């Protein structure tokens, strides 16, 4: 493909993307294919000779698209959104075209300095501590691993990096509702799953800070070493918010690294009405949220902040001869700020989104998403056969079918069937959780183009389907 062909086919691809997003509601939200359907249609061996682009586009429509679950569909209410936007997509195209490997400042100065400025924009617009330093990671899982490794090295005076674990007694504390990436990070960082302490939660499924302190004291009594505690703003199951300031006080008292995971709900801090959630952030050592979930920036883009840039660098930096530069120490070489050496130019899409929407436009959309969830909350509260299992937080509603004539066991089965039937219909897509053993539906109203009609459709379909179970 030469530049002439690229230009011609590029226009065609842009048209395809625009048509896809414009007509996305004609597709079933959740892919309807069976395991192996796509695999069986893909040729066993790669082609020997070049194939025409027409053939590629035809197979895209006929083989690939049926096996896609449409995350940009306004009837997608499952998990947490991975929403996008036209400005973000265009920036991603430019990023791919430039093809820069942004590992150090000198390999693309603009990429490094734009990233630094974008992180400062978040600090200013989200009421984050002004002394924090930010870096873009790929996902919150990677950012959490960076936090755990930094905590490990700070507690051991960077000895594990040099000598490895000798007798591992380091303990990591989180709540029973904390995201699974914490447990994965604990394993990868060498703490070991047995040294992850899951602290009980209160009635709102937020960490019980008194229980946290008790667990820490138990560690000390057993000659173990509390190292890190992880608080959450917006748990995956119910968007529960841990008592950040109380946890921060405990972390300071026992000299623990305090990491805050706000992967989804952290985007809501761009609204001044949620600034109160930052109370206690001054006691945190690290913090992460994902613009690729609820800030119209396509996957992947995770914003990670640290109080001590020096600790982060000392944990990760390594300097072979071929990476030495004359600007070292004068600029941010972001390869030293996390696990990967190679780094994509992710800051460009944040810049495009901020400038295309404007802060007012971003805030207006988020407020609308929250208002849609509030409407659904009212419908559930007013219906005899449904109930909220926890209070609504931001734009997620956790509820269940709860007709009084059924036992708890029967209700769990019926709600599981309800979710299955709704998702199999292709009309909407929900995910589930369990709240104190009760099977619950999770409905998130965070897709970029969602409107009231989509939420009304979801509620009508839930009511209709519930009659069949």
TORMIKOL-476540 format. One record per residue (C-alpha): x, y, z; residue in three letters. Coordinates in nm, 3 decimals, decimal comma. Layout:
% residues N
REC        u        v        w  residuo
REC        X        Y        Z      ala
...
END
This chain:
% residues 469
REC        u        v        w  residuo
REC    0,000    0,000    0,000      unk
REC    0,151    0,332   -0,109      unk
REC    0,055    0,677    0,014      unk
REC   -0,203    0,718   -0,263      unk
REC   -0,372    0,391   -0,166      unk
REC   -0,344    0,479    0,202      unk
REC   -0,517    0,811    0,146      unk
REC   -0,798    0,647   -0,052      unk
REC   -0,852    0,361    0,189      unk
REC   -0,805    0,588    0,489      unk
REC   -1,106    0,795    0,385      unk
REC   -1,294    0,470    0,344      unk
REC   -1,201    0,352    0,694      unk
REC   -1,302    0,686    0,847      unk
REC   -1,637    0,654    0,669      unk
REC   -1,668    0,298    0,803      unk
REC   -1,604    0,411    1,161      unk
REC   -1,847    0,702    1,127      unk
REC   -2,115    0,476    0,980      unk
REC   -2,054    0,213    1,247      unk
REC   -2,095    0,460    1,533      unk
REC   -2,387    0,637    1,365      unk
REC   -2,575    0,310    1,314      unk
REC   -2,452    0,118    1,616      unk
REC   -2,800    0,076    1,762      unk
REC   -2,891   -0,168    1,484      unk
REC   -2,648   -0,423    1,629      unk
REC   -2,712   -0,649    1,929      unk
REC   -2,520   -0,496    2,218      unk
REC   -2,361   -0,824    2,324      unk
REC   -2,212   -1,044    2,053      unk
REC   -2,439   -1,338    1,971      unk
REC   -2,171   -1,572    1,833      unk
REC   -2,082   -1,905    1,992      unk
REC   -1,732   -2,013    2,098      unk
REC   -1,528   -2,098    1,789      unk
REC   -1,757   -1,922    1,540      unk
REC   -1,504   -1,653    1,451      unk
REC   -1,201   -1,882    1,473      unk
REC   -1,348   -2,130    1,226      unk
REC   -1,394   -1,857    0,964      unk
REC   -1,034   -1,739    0,974      unk
REC   -0,804   -1,913    0,726      unk
REC   -0,563   -2,159    0,886      unk
REC   -0,253   -2,024    0,710      unk
REC   -0,150   -1,663    0,636      unk
REC   -0,186   -1,553    0,273      unk
REC    0,119   -1,599    0,051      unk
REC    0,035   -1,306   -0,176      unk
REC   -0,111   -0,965   -0,095      unk
REC   -0,487   -0,954   -0,078      unk
REC   -0,702   -0,660   -0,193      unk
REC   -0,822   -0,416    0,069      unk
REC   -1,178   -0,481   -0,045      unk
REC   -1,139   -0,836    0,082      unk
REC   -1,019   -0,712    0,420      unk
REC   -1,313   -0,476    0,461      unk
REC   -1,558   -0,743    0,352      unk
REC   -1,423   -0,989    0,609      unk
REC   -1,430   -0,716    0,873      unk
REC   -1,804   -0,686    0,822      unk
REC   -1,881   -1,054    0,779      unk
REC   -1,638   -1,229    1,016      unk
REC   -1,520   -0,981    1,278      unk
REC   -1,815   -0,752    1,342      unk
REC   -2,059   -1,031    1,444      unk
REC   -1,809   -1,130    1,714      unk
REC   -1,779   -0,782    1,860      unk
REC   -1,960   -0,673    2,176      unk
REC   -2,036   -0,309    2,112      unk
REC   -1,893   -0,112    2,403      unk
REC   -1,984    0,219    2,240      unk
REC   -2,351    0,115    2,215      unk
REC   -2,575    0,347    2,423      unk
REC   -2,755    0,036    2,556      unk
REC   -2,429   -0,099    2,699      unk
REC   -2,470   -0,080    3,078      unk
REC   -2,235   -0,358    3,191      unk
REC   -1,910   -0,359    3,389      unk
REC   -1,773   -0,005    3,371      unk
REC   -1,792    0,179    3,043      unk
REC   -1,493    0,199    2,815      unk
REC   -1,630    0,502    2,642      unk
REC   -1,472    0,691    2,356      unk
REC   -1,544    0,994    2,138      unk
REC   -1,470    1,122    1,789      unk
REC   -1,187    1,353    1,904      unk
REC   -1,021    1,067    2,089      unk
REC   -1,045    0,836    1,787      unk
REC   -0,894    1,100    1,561      unk
REC   -0,608    1,154    1,804      unk
REC   -0,548    0,778    1,813      unk
REC   -0,519    0,775    1,434      unk
REC   -0,263    1,055    1,448      unk
REC   -0,074    0,874    1,723      unk
REC   -0,060    0,558    1,511      unk
REC    0,051    0,760    1,210      unk
REC    0,332    0,931    1,398      unk
REC    0,433    0,595    1,542      unk
REC    0,651    0,748    1,812      unk
REC    0,806    0,538    2,088      unk
REC    0,794    0,783    2,377      unk
REC    1,022    0,612    2,628      unk
REC    1,239    0,915    2,712      unk
REC    1,212    1,289    2,657      unk
REC    1,457    1,289    2,365      unk
REC    1,265    1,025    2,168      unk
REC    0,977    1,275    2,144      unk
REC    1,000    1,587    2,362      unk
REC    0,646    1,700    2,280      unk
REC    0,500    1,369    2,397      unk
REC    0,675    1,392    2,734      unk
REC    0,587    1,756    2,793      unk
REC    0,225    1,719    2,679      unk
REC    0,189    1,426    2,919      unk
REC    0,326    1,637    3,204      unk
REC    0,083    1,916    3,126      unk
REC   -0,219    1,684    3,094      unk
REC   -0,147    1,543    3,439      unk
REC   -0,130    1,898    3,573      unk
REC   -0,468    1,971    3,412      unk
REC   -0,617    1,680    3,605      unk
REC   -0,465    1,805    3,929      unk
REC   -0,618    2,148    3,875      unk
REC   -0,962    2,035    3,756      unk
REC   -1,006    1,757    4,014      unk
REC   -0,889    1,928    4,333      unk
REC   -0,596    1,686    4,368      unk
REC   -0,297    1,778    4,587      unk
REC   -0,083    2,029    4,399      unk
REC    0,241    1,858    4,501      unk
REC    0,149    1,531    4,328      unk
REC    0,328    1,419    4,012      unk
REC    0,137    1,239    3,737      unk
REC    0,217    0,987    3,465      unk
REC    0,003    0,801    3,214      unk
REC   -0,004    0,422    3,252      unk
REC   -0,189    0,177    3,031      unk
REC   -0,435    0,047    3,292      unk
REC   -0,511    0,076    3,662      unk
REC   -0,374   -0,275    3,707      unk
REC   -0,031   -0,156    3,596      unk
REC   -0,057    0,156    3,809      unk
REC   -0,152   -0,053    4,113      unk
REC    0,148   -0,278    4,052      unk
REC    0,368    0,032    4,041      unk
REC    0,223    0,140    4,376      unk
REC    0,281   -0,201    4,534      unk
REC    0,639   -0,217    4,408      unk
REC    0,708    0,134    4,536      unk
REC    0,557    0,044    4,874      unk
REC    0,771   -0,269    4,889      unk
REC    1,091   -0,080    4,813      unk
REC    1,019    0,208    5,049      unk
REC    0,950   -0,033    5,336      unk
REC    1,269   -0,234    5,271      unk
REC    1,491    0,065    5,195      unk
REC    1,507   -0,059    4,833      unk
REC    1,672   -0,382    4,941      unk
REC    1,433   -0,618    4,759      unk
REC    1,526   -0,459    4,427      unk
REC    1,889   -0,540    4,503      unk
REC    1,877   -0,872    4,690      unk
REC    1,527   -1,007    4,646      unk
REC    1,300   -1,119    4,929      unk
REC    1,490   -1,295    5,206      unk
REC    1,214   -1,362    5,459      unk
REC    0,896   -1,206    5,332      unk
REC    0,678   -1,073    5,613      unk
REC    0,540   -0,771    5,431      unk
REC    0,163   -0,735    5,446      unk
REC   -0,080   -0,554    5,216      unk
REC   -0,426   -0,452    5,339      unk
REC   -0,737   -0,384    5,134      unk
REC   -1,111   -0,441    5,174      unk
REC   -1,305   -0,751    5,076      unk
REC   -1,459   -0,541    4,795      unk
REC   -1,129   -0,429    4,645      unk
REC   -1,068   -0,496    4,276      unk
REC   -0,904   -0,824    4,174      unk
REC   -0,607   -0,635    4,027      unk
REC   -0,487   -0,581    4,383      unk
REC   -0,455   -0,953    4,442      unk
REC   -0,287   -1,001    4,106      unk
REC   -0,043   -0,718    4,182      unk
REC    0,038   -0,867    4,522      unk
REC    0,128   -1,195    4,352      unk
REC    0,338   -1,033    4,080      unk
REC    0,522   -0,806    4,325      unk
REC    0,629   -1,104    4,532      unk
REC    0,434   -1,034    4,850      unk
REC    0,242   -1,358    4,800      unk
REC   -0,134   -1,403    4,813      unk
REC   -0,112   -1,523    5,175      unk
REC    0,014   -1,177    5,275      unk
REC   -0,289   -0,995    5,134      unk
REC   -0,523   -0,908    5,421      unk
REC   -0,882   -0,845    5,316      unk
REC   -1,051   -0,621    5,571      unk
REC   -1,422   -0,644    5,648      unk
REC   -1,663   -0,380    5,521      unk
REC   -1,952   -0,191    5,679      unk
REC   -2,320   -0,189    5,579      unk
REC   -2,237    0,025    5,277      unk
REC   -1,966   -0,221    5,167      unk
REC   -1,693    0,034    5,237      unk
REC   -1,384   -0,063    5,434      unk
REC   -1,432   -0,064    5,811      unk
REC   -1,139    0,147    5,931      unk
REC   -1,157    0,010    6,286      unk
REC   -1,122   -0,341    6,145      unk
REC   -0,827   -0,223    5,940      unk
REC   -0,643   -0,103    6,247      unk
REC   -0,720   -0,429    6,427      unk
REC   -0,570   -0,629    6,140      unk
REC   -0,259   -0,413    6,141      unk
REC   -0,217   -0,463    6,514      unk
REC   -0,258   -0,839    6,468      unk
REC    0,023   -0,831    6,210      unk
REC    0,253   -0,651    6,450      unk
REC    0,171   -0,893    6,731      unk
REC    0,262   -1,182    6,499      unk
REC    0,597   -1,029    6,397      unk
REC    0,466   -0,937    6,051      unk
REC    0,533   -0,605    5,877      unk
REC    0,238   -0,394    5,755      unk
REC    0,358   -0,232    5,434      unk
REC    0,072   -0,095    5,224      unk
REC   -0,299   -0,022    5,249      unk
REC   -0,527    0,031    4,951      unk
REC   -0,843    0,237    4,972      unk
REC   -1,105    0,253    4,700      unk
REC   -1,323    0,531    4,567      unk
REC   -1,586    0,340    4,375      unk
REC   -1,558   -0,037    4,420      unk
REC   -1,635   -0,251    4,117      unk
REC   -1,933   -0,425    4,274      unk
REC   -2,129   -0,130    4,409      unk
REC   -1,921    0,191    4,370      unk
REC   -1,872    0,195    4,748      unk
REC   -1,639    0,466    4,876      unk
REC   -1,393    0,380    5,150      unk
REC   -1,331    0,630    5,436      unk
REC   -1,022    0,780    5,279      unk
REC   -0,927    1,023    5,554      unk
REC   -0,964    0,760    5,828      unk
REC   -0,754    0,514    5,629      unk
REC   -0,498    0,787    5,564      unk
REC   -0,466    0,860    5,934      unk
REC   -0,407    0,493    6,006      unk
REC   -0,154    0,467    5,723      unk
REC    0,043    0,759    5,865      unk
REC    0,023    0,623    6,219      unk
REC    0,177    0,290    6,116      unk
REC    0,398    0,429    5,836      unk
REC    0,223    0,243    5,554      unk
REC    0,217    0,330    5,185      unk
REC   -0,139    0,448    5,111      unk
REC   -0,266    0,387    4,758      unk
REC   -0,611    0,500    4,638      unk
REC   -0,784    0,314    4,355      unk
REC   -1,050    0,531    4,189      unk
REC   -1,036    0,362    3,850      unk
REC   -1,394    0,443    3,750      unk
REC   -1,540    0,691    3,995      unk
REC   -1,228    0,909    3,988      unk
REC   -1,351    1,070    3,665      unk
REC   -1,641    1,212    3,868      unk
REC   -1,397    1,429    4,060      unk
REC   -1,394    1,662    3,762      unk
REC   -1,729    1,780    3,903      unk
REC   -1,688    2,031    4,189      unk
REC   -1,983    1,872    4,372      unk
REC   -1,761    1,568    4,429      unk
REC   -1,454    1,756    4,549      unk
REC   -1,539    1,647    4,903      unk
REC   -1,426    1,297    4,808      unk
REC   -1,068    1,426    4,790      unk
REC   -1,064    1,488    5,165      unk
REC   -0,773    1,285    5,296      unk
REC   -0,588    1,272    4,964      unk
REC   -0,304    1,466    5,124      unk
REC   -0,230    1,153    5,326      unk
REC   -0,205    0,929    5,017      unk
REC    0,119    0,820    4,852      unk
REC   -0,034    0,721    4,518      unk
REC   -0,363    0,745    4,330      unk
REC   -0,506    0,613    4,003      unk
REC   -0,812    0,668    3,787      unk
REC   -0,893    0,574    3,427      unk
REC   -0,993    0,843    3,176      unk
REC   -1,059    0,551    2,940      unk
REC   -1,362    0,455    3,148      unk
REC   -1,572    0,770    3,186      unk
REC   -1,390    1,064    3,026      unk
REC   -1,451    0,990    2,657      unk
REC   -1,091    0,882    2,594      unk
REC   -1,058    0,549    2,421      unk
REC   -0,876    0,259    2,583      unk
REC   -0,606    0,258    2,707      unk
REC   -0,526    0,559    2,925      unk
REC   -0,478    0,546    3,302      unk
REC   -0,374    0,848    3,510      unk
REC   -0,140    0,762    3,798      unk
REC   -0,021    1,011    4,059      unk
REC    0,242    0,989    4,330      unk
REC    0,341    1,211    4,617      unk
REC    0,710    1,117    4,599      unk
REC    0,845    1,115    4,247      unk
REC    1,184    1,020    4,390      unk
REC    1,052    0,696    4,542      unk
REC    0,887    0,600    4,213      unk
REC    1,204    0,666    4,016      unk
REC    1,428    0,484    4,260      unk
REC    1,196    0,182    4,236      unk
REC    1,197    0,160    3,857      unk
REC    1,495    0,339    3,706      unk
REC    1,770    0,144    3,537      unk
REC    2,025    0,310    3,311      unk
REC    2,201    0,106    3,043      unk
REC    2,451    0,293    2,827      unk
REC    2,220    0,309    2,525      unk
REC    1,957    0,506    2,722      unk
REC    2,190    0,772    2,864      unk
REC    2,109    1,125    2,746      unk
REC    2,243    1,473    2,817      unk
REC    1,899    1,591    2,926      unk
REC    1,865    1,328    3,201      unk
REC    1,764    1,493    3,528      unk
REC    1,635    1,805    3,352      unk
REC    1,320    1,648    3,206      unk
REC    1,077    1,366    3,275      unk
REC    1,193    1,040    3,118      unk
REC    0,872    0,848    3,170      unk
REC    1,027    0,508    3,105      unk
REC    1,144    0,533    3,468      unk
REC    0,791    0,592    3,599      unk
REC    0,655    0,240    3,564      unk
REC    0,706   -0,112    3,431      unk
REC    0,729   -0,069    3,050      unk
REC    1,028    0,074    2,868      unk
REC    0,827    0,138    2,553      unk
REC    0,550    0,396    2,583      unk
REC    0,269    0,509    2,354      unk
REC    0,182    0,875    2,296      unk
REC   -0,137    0,859    2,503      unk
REC   -0,138    1,224    2,608      unk
REC   -0,245    1,338    2,262      unk
REC   -0,595    1,192    2,291      unk
REC   -0,644    1,351    2,633      unk
REC   -0,546    1,686    2,482      unk
REC   -0,791    1,638    2,195      unk
REC   -1,074    1,542    2,431      unk
REC   -1,016    1,831    2,672      unk
REC   -0,997    2,086    2,392      unk
REC   -1,285    1,947    2,186      unk
REC   -1,536    1,911    2,472      unk
REC   -1,408    2,186    2,699      unk
REC   -1,431    2,145    3,074      unk
REC   -1,794    2,264    3,069      unk
REC   -1,885    2,007    2,805      unk
REC   -1,724    1,720    2,996      unk
REC   -1,897    1,821    3,317      unk
REC   -2,234    1,855    3,143      unk
REC   -2,212    1,502    3,005      unk
REC   -2,115    1,350    3,339      unk
REC   -2,396    1,531    3,517      unk
REC   -2,640    1,402    3,257      unk
REC   -2,518    1,045    3,311      unk
REC   -2,569    1,084    3,685      unk
REC   -2,918    1,228    3,633      unk
REC   -3,013    0,926    3,420      unk
REC   -2,906    0,691    3,698      unk
REC   -3,104    0,899    3,947      unk
REC   -3,416    0,859    3,731      unk
REC   -3,372    0,483    3,727      unk
REC   -3,318    0,482    4,102      unk
REC   -3,656    0,651    4,147      unk
REC   -3,831    0,395    3,924      unk
REC   -3,687    0,109    4,128      unk
REC   -3,784    0,270    4,459      unk
REC   -4,140    0,316    4,335      unk
REC   -4,184   -0,042    4,211      unk
REC   -4,318   -0,311    4,443      unk
REC   -4,120   -0,596    4,285      unk
REC   -3,775   -0,432    4,272      unk
REC   -3,537   -0,296    4,533      unk
REC   -3,206   -0,117    4,557      unk
REC   -2,945   -0,321    4,742      unk
REC   -2,719   -0,025    4,812      unk
REC   -2,774    0,349    4,769      unk
REC   -2,694    0,477    4,421      unk
REC   -2,346    0,624    4,384      unk
REC   -2,287    0,858    4,089      unk
REC   -2,413    0,681    3,776      unk
REC   -2,440    0,317    3,886      unk
REC   -2,753    0,150    4,020      unk
REC   -2,736   -0,186    4,200      unk
REC   -3,075   -0,353    4,236      unk
REC   -3,268   -0,676    4,206      unk
REC   -3,606   -0,830    4,137      unk
REC   -3,742   -0,891    4,488      unk
REC   -4,098   -1,016    4,481      unk
REC   -4,183   -1,105    4,841      unk
REC   -4,336   -1,444    4,760      unk
REC   -3,994   -1,594    4,681      unk
REC   -3,718   -1,711    4,914      unk
REC   -3,367   -1,563    4,901      unk
REC   -3,239   -1,868    4,717      unk
REC   -3,519   -1,844    4,462      unk
REC   -3,457   -1,472    4,417      unk
REC   -3,090   -1,535    4,343      unk
REC   -3,183   -1,787    4,075      unk
REC   -3,449   -1,561    3,926      unk
REC   -3,218   -1,257    3,913      unk
REC   -2,944   -1,463    3,749      unk
REC   -3,198   -1,579    3,491      unk
REC   -3,316   -1,222    3,444      unk
REC   -2,966   -1,101    3,361      unk
REC   -2,910   -1,393    3,126      unk
REC   -3,233   -1,335    2,936      unk
REC   -3,172   -0,961    2,908      unk
REC   -2,822   -1,010    2,772      unk
REC   -2,924   -1,291    2,537      unk
REC   -3,184   -1,061    2,386      unk
REC   -2,911   -0,837    2,244      unk
REC   -3,122   -0,534    2,328      unk
REC   -2,920   -0,429    2,635      unk
REC   -2,615   -0,555    2,821      unk
REC   -2,588   -0,568    3,200      unk
REC   -2,346   -0,731    3,440      unk
REC   -2,406   -0,851    3,794      unk
REC   -2,260   -0,856    4,142      unk
REC   -2,347   -1,004    4,479      unk
REC   -2,432   -0,789    4,779      unk
REC   -2,412   -0,981    5,105      unk
REC   -2,493   -1,298    4,914      unk
REC   -2,781   -1,142    4,719      unk
REC   -2,754   -1,163    4,340      unk
REC   -2,785   -0,813    4,198      unk
REC   -2,804   -0,636    3,864      unk
REC   -2,555   -0,355    3,798      unk
REC   -2,664   -0,088    3,553      unk
REC   -2,422    0,189    3,458      unk
REC   -2,529    0,497    3,262      unk
REC   -2,192    0,617    3,136      unk
REC   -2,175    0,556    2,762      unk
REC   -2,080    0,869    2,567      unk
REC   -2,399    0,901    2,361      unk
REC   -2,653    0,763    2,610      unk
REC   -2,987    0,945    2,636      unk
REC   -3,297    0,913    2,851      unk
REC   -3,467    0,698    2,585      unk
REC   -3,200    0,431    2,631      unk
REC   -3,250    0,415    3,006      unk
REC   -3,628    0,404    2,964      unk
REC   -3,583    0,121    2,715      unk
REC   -3,366   -0,070    2,961      unk
REC   -3,616   -0,028    3,244      unk
REC   -3,913   -0,127    3,025      unk
REC   -3,728   -0,436    2,907      unk
REC   -3,630   -0,529    3,264      unk
REC   -3,994   -0,503    3,373      unk
REC   -4,119   -0,703    3,074      unk
REC   -3,859   -0,976    3,111      unk
REC   -3,910   -1,002    3,487      unk
REC   -4,268   -1,114    3,424      unk
REC   -4,137   -1,421    3,243      unk
REC   -3,911   -1,545    3,520      unk
END
